[in-house]
Amino acid sequence: MKKSQRIARLVASLPVEHQSALDARYLGYFTCFNAGQYYEAHDVLEDLWLQDRSNPESAFYKALIQFAGAFVHLKKQRERPHHPKDRDRLAPAARLFKLARKHLQPFTPHHRHLAVAQVCQLCDRLSEAIAASNFRENPWNPAQPPQLALD
């Protein structure tokens, strides 16, 4: 099965909170992200981003993909902090938060029903916390994961 087919199946299986003119993959990103399924959120939105990377809107999707990617690193590092592949994921997470913020900035304060300014603040807070710990402390708390809401 091709990746795009797998993504289509995943998106079709996700609960839809409300009917919307927004792309199902965009909505699926938030469903996956809020469930702590950061890799799946990344994949779902990447499918939309790859569809038309020449569109100016693609920078917005790219930023959200990077944002989810940062959480993939944090989650893996939290799950296996001493594993050779996962223990050094804090620096890449911080870099992805900075990249996400850079690409989100032009869309502030609000875009596509998302409070982009708040996402930028979260990027700043988390990347700064990681750097302040000298890349030793993971600020992600699985008991209180961040939630992204569309209005």
Secondary structure as GFF3:
##gff-version 3
##sequence-region A 1 151
A	DSSP	alpha_helix	3	13	.	.	.	ID=ss1
A	DSSP	alpha_helix	24	34	.	.	.	ID=ss2
A	DSSP	alpha_helix	38	51	.	.	.	ID=ss3
A	DSSP	alpha_helix	58	79	.	.	.	ID=ss4
A	DSSP	alpha_helix	90	104	.	.	.	ID=ss5
A	DSSP	three_ten_helix	105	107	.	.	.	ID=ss6
A	DSSP	alpha_helix	116	132	.	.	.	ID=ss7
###
